């Protein structure tokens, strides 16, 4: 069993999905079982996965289907993106 500190360090320095499987699996088990940091780190991992998912869709140019946006919501988002540039 790896320590909470090791999980925290690995997640701070790397994206969960970029780690090799032999590092992800012990982390995954720890996050599932640990009462100390499990809940917190599962949120971190979910966030990183969500980010990856978004970036992949963005690169592929099909962000919209991933989010199932209505026309209006999409326009608002596009406007927000333009405004922030
Ligand atoms: Zn822990």
PDB file of the backbone (N, CA, C, O) and the ligand in Angstrom, with CONECT records:
HET     ZN  A 101       1
ATOM      1  N   UNK A   1       0.857  -1.207   0.000  1.00  0.00           N
ATOM      2  CA  UNK A   1       0.000   0.000   0.000  1.00  0.00           C
ATOM      3  C   UNK A   1       0.885   1.247   0.000  1.00  0.00           C
ATOM      4  O   UNK A   1       1.780   1.386   0.834  1.00  0.00           O
ATOM      5  N   UNK A   2       0.624   2.141  -0.938  1.00  0.00           N
ATOM      6  CA  UNK A   2       1.392   3.379  -0.962  1.00  0.00           C
ATOM      7  C   UNK A   2       0.779   4.382   0.017  1.00  0.00           C
ATOM      8  O   UNK A   2      -0.357   4.211   0.459  1.00  0.00           O
ATOM      9  N   UNK A   3       1.522   5.407   0.343  1.00  0.00           N
ATOM     10  CA  UNK A   3       1.082   6.371   1.357  1.00  0.00           C
ATOM     11  C   UNK A   3       0.307   7.525   0.721  1.00  0.00           C
ATOM     12  O   UNK A   3       0.469   7.839  -0.458  1.00  0.00           O
ATOM     13  N   UNK A   4      -0.545   8.147   1.554  1.00  0.00           N
ATOM     14  CA  UNK A   4      -1.314   9.316   1.116  1.00  0.00           C
ATOM     15  C   UNK A   4      -0.390  10.368   0.491  1.00  0.00           C
ATOM     16  O   UNK A   4      -0.703  10.970  -0.537  1.00  0.00           O
ATOM     17  N   UNK A   5       0.741  10.562   1.139  1.00  0.00           N
ATOM     18  CA  UNK A   5       1.689  11.569   0.690  1.00  0.00           C
ATOM     19  C   UNK A   5       2.161  11.287  -0.734  1.00  0.00           C
ATOM     20  O   UNK A   5       2.329  12.197  -1.545  1.00  0.00           O
ATOM     21  N   UNK A   6       2.373   9.992  -1.015  1.00  0.00           N
ATOM     22  CA  UNK A   6       2.841   9.638  -2.357  1.00  0.00           C
ATOM     23  C   UNK A   6       1.773   9.909  -3.411  1.00  0.00           C
ATOM     24  O   UNK A   6       2.068  10.344  -4.524  1.00  0.00           O
ATOM     25  N   UNK A   7       0.518   9.639  -3.030  1.00  0.00           N
ATOM     26  CA  UNK A   7      -0.583   9.909  -3.961  1.00  0.00           C
ATOM     27  C   UNK A   7      -0.671  11.407  -4.220  1.00  0.00           C
ATOM     28  O   UNK A   7      -0.793  11.850  -5.361  1.00  0.00           O
ATOM     29  N   UNK A   8      -0.608  12.179  -3.134  1.00  0.00           N
ATOM     30  CA  UNK A   8      -0.720  13.631  -3.256  1.00  0.00           C
ATOM     31  C   UNK A   8       0.405  14.182  -4.127  1.00  0.00           C
ATOM     32  O   UNK A   8       0.190  15.051  -4.971  1.00  0.00           O
ATOM     33  N   UNK A   9       1.595  13.665  -3.905  1.00  0.00           N
ATOM     34  CA  UNK A   9       2.753  14.150  -4.649  1.00  0.00           C
ATOM     35  C   UNK A   9       2.625  13.794  -6.139  1.00  0.00           C
ATOM     36  O   UNK A   9       2.882  14.620  -7.015  1.00  0.00           O
ATOM     37  N   UNK A  10       2.228  12.562  -6.396  1.00  0.00           N
ATOM     38  CA  UNK A  10       2.097  12.124  -7.786  1.00  0.00           C
ATOM     39  C   UNK A  10       1.042  12.947  -8.521  1.00  0.00           C
ATOM     40  O   UNK A  10       1.225  13.311  -9.682  1.00  0.00           O
ATOM     41  N   UNK A  11      -0.078  13.240  -7.826  1.00  0.00           N
ATOM     42  CA  UNK A  11      -1.151  13.990  -8.487  1.00  0.00           C
ATOM     43  C   UNK A  11      -0.797  15.464  -8.644  1.00  0.00           C
ATOM     44  O   UNK A  11      -1.303  16.141  -9.539  1.00  0.00           O
ATOM     45  N   UNK A  12       0.072  15.953  -7.770  1.00  0.00           N
ATOM     46  CA  UNK A  12       0.477  17.353  -7.885  1.00  0.00           C
ATOM     47  C   UNK A  12       1.475  17.528  -9.027  1.00  0.00           C
ATOM     48  O   UNK A  12       1.496  18.561  -9.697  1.00  0.00           O
ATOM     49  N   UNK A  13       2.290  16.513  -9.233  1.00  0.00           N
ATOM     50  CA  UNK A  13       3.353  16.648 -10.229  1.00  0.00           C
ATOM     51  C   UNK A  13       2.986  16.103 -11.602  1.00  0.00           C
ATOM     52  O   UNK A  13       3.626  16.428 -12.602  1.00  0.00           O
ATOM     53  N   UNK A  14       1.955  15.275 -11.638  1.00  0.00           N
ATOM     54  CA  UNK A  14       1.593  14.650 -12.911  1.00  0.00           C
ATOM     55  C   UNK A  14       0.083  14.662 -13.063  1.00  0.00           C
ATOM     56  O   UNK A  14      -0.661  14.754 -12.087  1.00  0.00           O
ATOM     57  N   UNK A  15      -0.350  14.566 -14.313  1.00  0.00           N
ATOM     58  CA  UNK A  15      -1.753  14.300 -14.564  1.00  0.00           C
ATOM     59  C   UNK A  15      -1.954  12.797 -14.391  1.00  0.00           C
ATOM     60  O   UNK A  15      -1.163  11.990 -14.879  1.00  0.00           O
ATOM     61  N   UNK A  16      -3.018  12.440 -13.695  1.00  0.00           N
ATOM     62  CA  UNK A  16      -3.300  11.037 -13.432  1.00  0.00           C
ATOM     63  C   UNK A  16      -3.208  10.189 -14.698  1.00  0.00           C
ATOM     64  O   UNK A  16      -2.599   9.119 -14.699  1.00  0.00           O
ATOM     65  N   UNK A  17      -3.824  10.686 -15.782  1.00  0.00           N
ATOM     66  CA  UNK A  17      -3.892   9.893 -17.017  1.00  0.00           C
ATOM     67  C   UNK A  17      -2.547   9.820 -17.731  1.00  0.00           C
ATOM     68  O   UNK A  17      -2.389   9.025 -18.658  1.00  0.00           O
ATOM     69  N   UNK A  18      -1.581  10.630 -17.321  1.00  0.00           N
ATOM     70  CA  UNK A  18      -0.268  10.571 -17.964  1.00  0.00           C
ATOM     71  C   UNK A  18       0.658   9.574 -17.280  1.00  0.00           C
ATOM     72  O   UNK A  18       1.725   9.244 -17.798  1.00  0.00           O
ATOM     73  N   UNK A  19       0.245   9.103 -16.123  1.00  0.00           N
ATOM     74  CA  UNK A  19       1.079   8.147 -15.411  1.00  0.00           C
ATOM     75  C   UNK A  19       0.972   6.773 -16.055  1.00  0.00           C
ATOM     76  O   UNK A  19      -0.074   6.404 -16.588  1.00  0.00           O
ATOM     77  N   UNK A  20       2.065   6.019 -16.000  1.00  0.00           N
ATOM     78  CA  UNK A  20       1.992   4.647 -16.525  1.00  0.00           C
ATOM     79  C   UNK A  20       1.084   3.780 -15.650  1.00  0.00           C
ATOM     80  O   UNK A  20       0.898   4.076 -14.469  1.00  0.00           O
ATOM     81  N   UNK A  21       0.528   2.729 -16.211  1.00  0.00           N
ATOM     82  CA  UNK A  21      -0.461   1.913 -15.499  1.00  0.00           C
ATOM     83  C   UNK A  21       0.066   1.365 -14.191  1.00  0.00           C
ATOM     84  O   UNK A  21      -0.680   1.226 -13.222  1.00  0.00           O
ATOM     85  N   UNK A  22       1.372   1.050 -14.162  1.00  0.00           N
ATOM     86  CA  UNK A  22       1.937   0.459 -12.938  1.00  0.00           C
ATOM     87  C   UNK A  22       2.036   1.486 -11.824  1.00  0.00           C
ATOM     88  O   UNK A  22       2.264   1.122 -10.670  1.00  0.00           O
ATOM     89  N   UNK A  23       1.872   2.742 -12.142  1.00  0.00           N
ATOM     90  CA  UNK A  23       1.777   3.742 -11.074  1.00  0.00           C
ATOM     91  C   UNK A  23       0.321   4.112 -10.806  1.00  0.00           C
ATOM     92  O   UNK A  23      -0.049   4.456  -9.684  1.00  0.00           O
ATOM     93  N   UNK A  24      -0.501   4.035 -11.860  1.00  0.00           N
ATOM     94  CA  UNK A  24      -1.914   4.390 -11.699  1.00  0.00           C
ATOM     95  C   UNK A  24      -2.657   3.374 -10.851  1.00  0.00           C
ATOM     96  O   UNK A  24      -3.488   3.749 -10.023  1.00  0.00           O
ATOM     97  N   UNK A  25      -2.371   2.093 -11.044  1.00  0.00           N
ATOM     98  CA  UNK A  25      -3.142   1.058 -10.357  1.00  0.00           C
ATOM     99  C   UNK A  25      -2.976   1.126  -8.837  1.00  0.00           C
ATOM    100  O   UNK A  25      -3.978   1.121  -8.123  1.00  0.00           O
ATOM    101  N   UNK A  26      -1.748   1.188  -8.320  1.00  0.00           N
ATOM    102  CA  UNK A  26      -1.658   1.337  -6.847  1.00  0.00           C
ATOM    103  C   UNK A  26      -2.307   2.625  -6.346  1.00  0.00           C
ATOM    104  O   UNK A  26      -2.861   2.651  -5.247  1.00  0.00           O
ATOM    105  N   UNK A  27      -2.245   3.687  -7.137  1.00  0.00           N
ATOM    106  CA  UNK A  27      -2.899   4.929  -6.740  1.00  0.00           C
ATOM    107  C   UNK A  27      -4.406   4.782  -6.728  1.00  0.00           C
ATOM    108  O   UNK A  27      -5.092   5.246  -5.817  1.00  0.00           O
ATOM    109  N   UNK A  28      -4.905   4.122  -7.764  1.00  0.00           N
ATOM    110  CA  UNK A  28      -6.347   3.910  -7.875  1.00  0.00           C
ATOM    111  C   UNK A  28      -6.866   3.109  -6.681  1.00  0.00           C
ATOM    112  O   UNK A  28      -7.898   3.434  -6.095  1.00  0.00           O
ATOM    113  N   UNK A  29      -6.129   2.061  -6.339  1.00  0.00           N
ATOM    114  CA  UNK A  29      -6.525   1.224  -5.199  1.00  0.00           C
ATOM    115  C   UNK A  29      -6.492   2.055  -3.913  1.00  0.00           C
ATOM    116  O   UNK A  29      -7.401   1.977  -3.087  1.00  0.00           O
ATOM    117  N   UNK A  30      -5.450   2.834  -3.762  1.00  0.00           N
ATOM    118  CA  UNK A  30      -5.344   3.677  -2.570  1.00  0.00           C
ATOM    119  C   UNK A  30      -6.535   4.633  -2.478  1.00  0.00           C
ATOM    120  O   UNK A  30      -7.167   4.759  -1.429  1.00  0.00           O
ATOM    121  N   UNK A  31      -6.826   5.301  -3.590  1.00  0.00           N
ATOM    122  CA  UNK A  31      -7.913   6.286  -3.599  1.00  0.00           C
ATOM    123  C   UNK A  31      -9.243   5.622  -3.266  1.00  0.00           C
ATOM    124  O   UNK A  31     -10.086   6.201  -2.581  1.00  0.00           O
ATOM    125  N   UNK A  32      -9.420   4.397  -3.761  1.00  0.00           N
ATOM    126  CA  UNK A  32     -10.679   3.695  -3.495  1.00  0.00           C
ATOM    127  C   UNK A  32     -10.801   3.262  -2.030  1.00  0.00           C
ATOM    128  O   UNK A  32     -11.898   3.228  -1.473  1.00  0.00           O
ATOM    129  N   UNK A  33      -9.673   2.935  -1.423  1.00  0.00           N
ATOM    130  CA  UNK A  33      -9.722   2.350  -0.080  1.00  0.00           C
ATOM    131  C   UNK A  33      -9.432   3.328   1.045  1.00  0.00           C
ATOM    132  O   UNK A  33      -9.846   3.105   2.183  1.00  0.00           O
ATOM    133  N   UNK A  34      -8.734   4.399   0.743  1.00  0.00           N
ATOM    134  CA  UNK A  34      -8.240   5.267   1.812  1.00  0.00           C
ATOM    135  C   UNK A  34      -9.353   6.163   2.351  1.00  0.00           C
ATOM    136  O   UNK A  34     -10.033   6.860   1.598  1.00  0.00           O
ATOM    137  N   UNK A  35      -9.521   6.127   3.680  1.00  0.00           N
ATOM    138  CA  UNK A  35     -10.518   7.003   4.300  1.00  0.00           C
ATOM    139  C   UNK A  35      -9.950   8.397   4.551  1.00  0.00           C
ATOM    140  O   UNK A  35     -10.696   9.356   4.746  1.00  0.00           O
ATOM    141  N   UNK A  36      -8.629   8.495   4.544  1.00  0.00           N
ATOM    142  CA  UNK A  36      -7.993   9.784   4.816  1.00  0.00           C
ATOM    143  C   UNK A  36      -8.065  10.712   3.608  1.00  0.00           C
ATOM    144  O   UNK A  36      -8.490  11.861   3.727  1.00  0.00           O
ATOM    145  N   UNK A  37      -7.656  10.218   2.463  1.00  0.00           N
ATOM    146  CA  UNK A  37      -7.529  11.122   1.318  1.00  0.00           C
ATOM    147  C   UNK A  37      -8.337  10.638   0.113  1.00  0.00           C
ATOM    148  O   UNK A  37      -8.366  11.302  -0.923  1.00  0.00           O
ATOM    149  N   UNK A  38      -8.988   9.490   0.245  1.00  0.00           N
ATOM    150  CA  UNK A  38      -9.664   8.882  -0.903  1.00  0.00           C
ATOM    151  C   UNK A  38     -10.665   9.795  -1.581  1.00  0.00           C
ATOM    152  O   UNK A  38     -10.671   9.938  -2.803  1.00  0.00           O
ATOM    153  N   UNK A  39     -11.514  10.412  -0.766  1.00  0.00           N
ATOM    154  CA  UNK A  39     -12.571  11.234  -1.351  1.00  0.00           C
ATOM    155  C   UNK A  39     -11.989  12.441  -2.084  1.00  0.00           C
ATOM    156  O   UNK A  39     -12.394  12.779  -3.197  1.00  0.00           O
ATOM    157  N   UNK A  40     -11.043  13.063  -1.430  1.00  0.00           N
ATOM    158  CA  UNK A  40     -10.414  14.242  -2.026  1.00  0.00           C
ATOM    159  C   UNK A  40      -9.701  13.882  -3.331  1.00  0.00           C
ATOM    160  O   UNK A  40      -9.871  14.559  -4.346  1.00  0.00           O
ATOM    161  N   UNK A  41      -8.915  12.828  -3.296  1.00  0.00           N
ATOM    162  CA  UNK A  41      -8.132  12.499  -4.483  1.00  0.00           C
ATOM    163  C   UNK A  41      -8.985  11.941  -5.612  1.00  0.00           C
ATOM    164  O   UNK A  41      -8.633  12.076  -6.783  1.00  0.00           O
ATOM    165  N   UNK A  42     -10.104  11.315  -5.264  1.00  0.00           N
ATOM    166  CA  UNK A  42     -10.963  10.849  -6.360  1.00  0.00           C
ATOM    167  C   UNK A  42     -11.553  12.052  -7.092  1.00  0.00           C
ATOM    168  O   UNK A  42     -11.800  11.987  -8.296  1.00  0.00           O
ATOM    169  N   UNK A  43     -11.781  13.150  -6.370  1.00  0.00           N
ATOM    170  CA  UNK A  43     -12.243  14.384  -7.025  1.00  0.00           C
ATOM    171  C   UNK A  43     -11.157  14.962  -7.927  1.00  0.00           C
ATOM    172  O   UNK A  43     -11.426  15.426  -9.035  1.00  0.00           O
ATOM    173  N   UNK A  44      -9.932  14.922  -7.429  1.00  0.00           N
ATOM    174  CA  UNK A  44      -8.812  15.432  -8.231  1.00  0.00           C
ATOM    175  C   UNK A  44      -8.687  14.631  -9.526  1.00  0.00           C
ATOM    176  O   UNK A  44      -8.531  15.195 -10.609  1.00  0.00           O
ATOM    177  N   UNK A  45      -8.759  13.310  -9.393  1.00  0.00           N
ATOM    178  CA  UNK A  45      -8.622  12.437 -10.563  1.00  0.00           C
ATOM    179  C   UNK A  45      -9.775  12.676 -11.546  1.00  0.00           C
ATOM    180  O   UNK A  45      -9.560  12.756 -12.756  1.00  0.00           O
ATOM    181  N   UNK A  46     -10.996  12.789 -11.015  1.00  0.00           N
ATOM    182  CA  UNK A  46     -12.140  13.051 -11.889  1.00  0.00           C
ATOM    183  C   UNK A  46     -11.977  14.359 -12.644  1.00  0.00           C
ATOM    184  O   UNK A  46     -12.311  14.460 -13.824  1.00  0.00           O
ATOM    185  N   UNK A  47     -11.461  15.350 -11.946  1.00  0.00           N
ATOM    186  CA  UNK A  47     -11.280  16.649 -12.578  1.00  0.00           C
ATOM    187  C   UNK A  47     -10.244  16.554 -13.691  1.00  0.00           C
ATOM    188  O   UNK A  47     -10.427  17.103 -14.777  1.00  0.00           O
ATOM    189  N   UNK A  48      -9.155  15.851 -13.404  1.00  0.00           N
ATOM    190  CA  UNK A  48      -8.103  15.716 -14.414  1.00  0.00           C
ATOM    191  C   UNK A  48      -8.609  14.932 -15.619  1.00  0.00           C
ATOM    192  O   UNK A  48      -8.281  15.251 -16.762  1.00  0.00           O
ATOM    193  N   UNK A  49      -9.407  13.909 -15.353  1.00  0.00           N
ATOM    194  CA  UNK A  49      -9.967  13.119 -16.459  1.00  0.00           C
ATOM    195  C   UNK A  49     -10.929  13.966 -17.285  1.00  0.00           C
ATOM    196  O   UNK A  49     -10.938  13.900 -18.514  1.00  0.00           O
ATOM    197  N   UNK A  50     -11.736  14.758 -16.591  1.00  0.00           N
ATOM    198  CA  UNK A  50     -12.679  15.623 -17.294  1.00  0.00           C
ATOM    199  C   UNK A  50     -11.953  16.621 -18.180  1.00  0.00           C
ATOM    200  O   UNK A  50     -12.377  16.908 -19.300  1.00  0.00           O
ATOM    201  N   UNK A  51     -10.869  17.134 -17.664  1.00  0.00           N
ATOM    202  CA  UNK A  51     -10.053  18.079 -18.411  1.00  0.00           C
ATOM    203  C   UNK A  51      -9.478  17.426 -19.659  1.00  0.00           C
ATOM    204  O   UNK A  51      -9.486  18.017 -20.738  1.00  0.00           O
ATOM    205  N   UNK A  52      -8.987  16.218 -19.507  1.00  0.00           N
ATOM    206  CA  UNK A  52      -8.411  15.491 -20.633  1.00  0.00           C
ATOM    207  C   UNK A  52      -9.478  15.247 -21.697  1.00  0.00           C
ATOM    208  O   UNK A  52      -9.251  15.438 -22.892  1.00  0.00           O
ATOM    209  N   UNK A  53     -10.643  14.822 -21.228  1.00  0.00           N
ATOM    210  CA  UNK A  53     -11.752  14.566 -22.135  1.00  0.00           C
ATOM    211  C   UNK A  53     -12.087  15.819 -22.933  1.00  0.00           C
ATOM    212  O   UNK A  53     -12.272  15.769 -24.148  1.00  0.00           O
ATOM    213  N   UNK A  54     -12.160  16.939 -22.228  1.00  0.00           N
ATOM    214  CA  UNK A  54     -12.476  18.202 -22.878  1.00  0.00           C
ATOM    215  C   UNK A  54     -11.414  18.567 -23.908  1.00  0.00           C
ATOM    216  O   UNK A  54     -11.736  18.954 -25.031  1.00  0.00           O
ATOM    217  N   UNK A  55     -10.131  18.440 -23.515  1.00  0.00           N
ATOM    218  CA  UNK A  55      -9.041  18.822 -24.417  1.00  0.00           C
ATOM    219  C   UNK A  55      -9.019  17.945 -25.666  1.00  0.00           C
ATOM    220  O   UNK A  55      -8.746  18.424 -26.767  1.00  0.00           O
ATOM    221  N   UNK A  56      -9.305  16.681 -25.487  1.00  0.00           N
ATOM    222  CA  UNK A  56      -9.334  15.779 -26.643  1.00  0.00           C
ATOM    223  C   UNK A  56     -10.424  16.186 -27.619  1.00  0.00           C
ATOM    224  O   UNK A  56     -10.211  16.208 -28.831  1.00  0.00           O
ATOM    225  N   UNK A  57     -11.585  16.506 -27.086  1.00  0.00           N
ATOM    226  CA  UNK A  57     -12.687  16.919 -27.954  1.00  0.00           C
ATOM    227  C   UNK A  57     -12.381  18.255 -28.610  1.00  0.00           C
ATOM    228  O   UNK A  57     -12.700  18.490 -29.776  1.00  0.00           O
ATOM    229  N   UNK A  58     -11.757  19.116 -27.832  1.00  0.00           N
ATOM    230  CA  UNK A  58     -11.426  20.421 -28.369  1.00  0.00           C
ATOM    231  C   UNK A  58     -10.448  20.280 -29.533  1.00  0.00           C
ATOM    232  O   UNK A  58     -10.607  20.922 -30.570  1.00  0.00           O
ATOM    233  N   UNK A  59      -9.433  19.431 -29.349  1.00  0.00           N
ATOM    234  CA  UNK A  59      -8.463  19.206 -30.417  1.00  0.00           C
ATOM    235  C   UNK A  59      -9.121  18.618 -31.648  1.00  0.00           C
ATOM    236  O   UNK A  59      -8.763  18.949 -32.779  1.00  0.00           O
ATOM    237  N   UNK A  60     -10.081  17.746 -31.419  1.00  0.00           N
ATOM    238  CA  UNK A  60     -10.774  17.111 -32.539  1.00  0.00           C
ATOM    239  C   UNK A  60     -11.818  18.046 -33.143  1.00  0.00           C
ATOM    240  O   UNK A  60     -12.411  17.743 -34.178  1.00  0.00           O
ATOM    241  N   UNK A  61     -12.032  19.174 -32.492  1.00  0.00           N
ATOM    242  CA  UNK A  61     -12.982  20.153 -33.011  1.00  0.00           C
ATOM    243  C   UNK A  61     -14.432  19.779 -32.776  1.00  0.00           C
ATOM    244  O   UNK A  61     -15.323  20.297 -33.450  1.00  0.00           O
ATOM    245  N   UNK A  62     -14.677  18.896 -31.839  1.00  0.00           N
ATOM    246  CA  UNK A  62     -16.068  18.503 -31.582  1.00  0.00           C
ATOM    247  C   UNK A  62     -16.418  18.619 -30.106  1.00  0.00           C
ATOM    248  O   UNK A  62     -16.916  17.681 -29.483  1.00  0.00           O
ATOM    249  N   UNK A  63     -16.147  19.775 -29.580  1.00  0.00           N
ATOM    250  CA  UNK A  63     -16.445  20.029 -28.184  1.00  0.00           C
ATOM    251  C   UNK A  63     -17.945  19.926 -27.922  1.00  0.00           C
ATOM    252  O   UNK A  63     -18.379  19.421 -26.886  1.00  0.00           O
ATOM    253  N   UNK A  64     -18.717  20.411 -28.874  1.00  0.00           N
ATOM    254  CA  UNK A  64     -20.159  20.516 -28.664  1.00  0.00           C
ATOM    255  C   UNK A  64     -20.843  19.204 -28.293  1.00  0.00           C
ATOM    256  O   UNK A  64     -21.585  19.168 -27.311  1.00  0.00           O
ATOM    257  N   UNK A  65     -20.621  18.126 -29.043  1.00  0.00           N
ATOM    258  CA  UNK A  65     -21.360  16.899 -28.695  1.00  0.00           C
ATOM    259  C   UNK A  65     -21.064  16.410 -27.287  1.00  0.00           C
ATOM    260  O   UNK A  65     -21.920  15.809 -26.638  1.00  0.00           O
ATOM    261  N   UNK A  66     -19.835  16.671 -26.813  1.00  0.00           N
ATOM    262  CA  UNK A  66     -19.454  16.225 -25.481  1.00  0.00           C
ATOM    263  C   UNK A  66     -20.277  16.935 -24.415  1.00  0.00           C
ATOM    264  O   UNK A  66     -20.520  16.389 -23.339  1.00  0.00           O
ATOM    265  N   UNK A  67     -20.699  18.145 -24.719  1.00  0.00           N
ATOM    266  CA  UNK A  67     -21.397  18.922 -23.717  1.00  0.00           C
ATOM    267  C   UNK A  67     -22.907  18.990 -23.951  1.00  0.00           C
ATOM    268  O   UNK A  67     -23.657  19.439 -23.084  1.00  0.00           O
ATOM    269  N   UNK A  68     -23.339  18.549 -25.110  1.00  0.00           N
ATOM    270  CA  UNK A  68     -24.766  18.578 -25.442  1.00  0.00           C
ATOM    271  C   UNK A  68     -25.369  19.955 -25.177  1.00  0.00           C
ATOM    272  O   UNK A  68     -26.387  20.099 -24.499  1.00  0.00           O
ATOM    273  N   UNK A  69     -24.717  20.934 -25.726  1.00  0.00           N
ATOM    274  CA  UNK A  69     -25.187  22.293 -25.493  1.00  0.00           C
ATOM    275  C   UNK A  69     -26.351  22.622 -26.417  1.00  0.00           C
ATOM    276  O   UNK A  69     -26.411  22.169 -27.560  1.00  0.00           O
ATOM    277  N   UNK A  70     -27.248  23.402 -25.905  1.00  0.00           N
ATOM    278  CA  UNK A  70     -28.290  23.950 -26.749  1.00  0.00           C
ATOM    279  C   UNK A  70     -27.666  25.048 -27.603  1.00  0.00           C
ATOM    280  O   UNK A  70     -26.578  25.535 -27.295  1.00  0.00           O
ATOM    281  N   UNK A  71     -28.349  25.436 -28.665  1.00  0.00           N
ATOM    282  CA  UNK A  71     -27.827  26.489 -29.536  1.00  0.00           C
ATOM    283  C   UNK A  71     -27.522  27.752 -28.752  1.00  0.00           C
ATOM    284  O   UNK A  71     -26.496  28.405 -28.938  1.00  0.00           O
ATOM    285  N   UNK A  72     -28.451  28.063 -27.874  1.00  0.00           N
ATOM    286  CA  UNK A  72     -28.293  29.305 -27.129  1.00  0.00           C
ATOM    287  C   UNK A  72     -27.097  29.230 -26.187  1.00  0.00           C
ATOM    288  O   UNK A  72     -26.312  30.174 -26.090  1.00  0.00           O
ATOM    289  N   UNK A  73     -26.966  28.120 -25.506  1.00  0.00           N
ATOM    290  CA  UNK A  73     -25.857  27.941 -24.575  1.00  0.00           C
ATOM    291  C   UNK A  73     -24.532  27.975 -25.326  1.00  0.00           C
ATOM    292  O   UNK A  73     -23.539  28.511 -24.836  1.00  0.00           O
ATOM    293  N   UNK A  74     -24.535  27.390 -26.530  1.00  0.00           N
ATOM    294  CA  UNK A  74     -23.303  27.371 -27.311  1.00  0.00           C
ATOM    295  C   UNK A  74     -22.906  28.791 -27.724  1.00  0.00           C
ATOM    296  O   UNK A  74     -21.735  29.165 -27.661  1.00  0.00           O
ATOM    297  N   UNK A  75     -23.898  29.567 -28.146  1.00  0.00           N
ATOM    298  CA  UNK A  75     -23.611  30.955 -28.548  1.00  0.00           C
ATOM    299  C   UNK A  75     -23.057  31.748 -27.377  1.00  0.00           C
ATOM    300  O   UNK A  75     -22.125  32.540 -27.514  1.00  0.00           O
ATOM    301  N   UNK A  76     -23.668  31.507 -26.214  1.00  0.00           N
ATOM    302  CA  UNK A  76     -23.198  32.218 -25.030  1.00  0.00           C
ATOM    303  C   UNK A  76     -21.747  31.843 -24.721  1.00  0.00           C
ATOM    304  O   UNK A  76     -20.929  32.689 -24.360  1.00  0.00           O
ATOM    305  N   UNK A  77     -21.452  30.545 -24.875  1.00  0.00           N
ATOM    306  CA  UNK A  77     -20.108  30.067 -24.588  1.00  0.00           C
ATOM    307  C   UNK A  77     -19.120  30.644 -25.603  1.00  0.00           C
ATOM    308  O   UNK A  77     -18.026  31.074 -25.237  1.00  0.00           O
ATOM    309  N   UNK A  78     -19.510  30.651 -26.876  1.00  0.00           N
ATOM    310  CA  UNK A  78     -18.625  31.187 -27.908  1.00  0.00           C
ATOM    311  C   UNK A  78     -18.360  32.662 -27.662  1.00  0.00           C
ATOM    312  O   UNK A  78     -17.243  33.144 -27.850  1.00  0.00           O
ATOM    313  N   UNK A  79     -19.392  33.370 -27.243  1.00  0.00           N
ATOM    314  CA  UNK A  79     -19.233  34.788 -26.957  1.00  0.00           C
ATOM    315  C   UNK A  79     -18.284  34.967 -25.771  1.00  0.00           C
ATOM    316  O   UNK A  79     -17.409  35.832 -25.787  1.00  0.00           O
ATOM    317  N   UNK A  80     -18.469  34.147 -24.757  1.00  0.00           N
ATOM    318  CA  UNK A  80     -17.612  34.238 -23.572  1.00  0.00           C
ATOM    319  C   UNK A  80     -16.163  33.968 -23.949  1.00  0.00           C
ATOM    320  O   UNK A  80     -15.250  34.624 -23.448  1.00  0.00           O
ATOM    321  N   UNK A  81     -15.957  32.999 -24.835  1.00  0.00           N
ATOM    322  CA  UNK A  81     -14.596  32.677 -25.266  1.00  0.00           C
ATOM    323  C   UNK A  81     -13.991  33.840 -26.051  1.00  0.00           C
ATOM    324  O   UNK A  81     -12.826  34.194 -25.868  1.00  0.00           O
ATOM    325  N   UNK A  82     -14.806  34.426 -26.926  1.00  0.00           N
ATOM    326  CA  UNK A  82     -14.322  35.572 -27.707  1.00  0.00           C
ATOM    327  C   UNK A  82     -13.966  36.734 -26.791  1.00  0.00           C
ATOM    328  O   UNK A  82     -12.928  37.377 -26.950  1.00  0.00           O
ATOM    329  N   UNK A  83     -14.845  36.988 -25.833  1.00  0.00           N
ATOM    330  CA  UNK A  83     -14.634  38.118 -24.928  1.00  0.00           C
ATOM    331  C   UNK A  83     -13.380  37.952 -24.095  1.00  0.00           C
ATOM    332  O   UNK A  83     -12.744  38.931 -23.702  1.00  0.00           O
ATOM    333  N   UNK A  84     -13.029  36.699 -23.831  1.00  0.00           N
ATOM    334  CA  UNK A  84     -11.881  36.480 -22.958  1.00  0.00           C
ATOM    335  C   UNK A  84     -10.563  36.523 -23.715  1.00  0.00           C
ATOM    336  O   UNK A  84      -9.497  36.439 -23.106  1.00  0.00           O
ATOM    337  N   UNK A  85     -10.623  36.652 -25.028  1.00  0.00           N
ATOM    338  CA  UNK A  85      -9.377  36.640 -25.795  1.00  0.00           C
ATOM    339  C   UNK A  85      -8.647  37.978 -25.740  1.00  0.00           C
ATOM    340  O   UNK A  85      -7.580  38.123 -26.338  1.00  0.00           O
TER     341      UNK A  85
HETATM  342 ZN    ZN A 101      -4.669   8.181   1.475  1.00  0.00          ZN
END
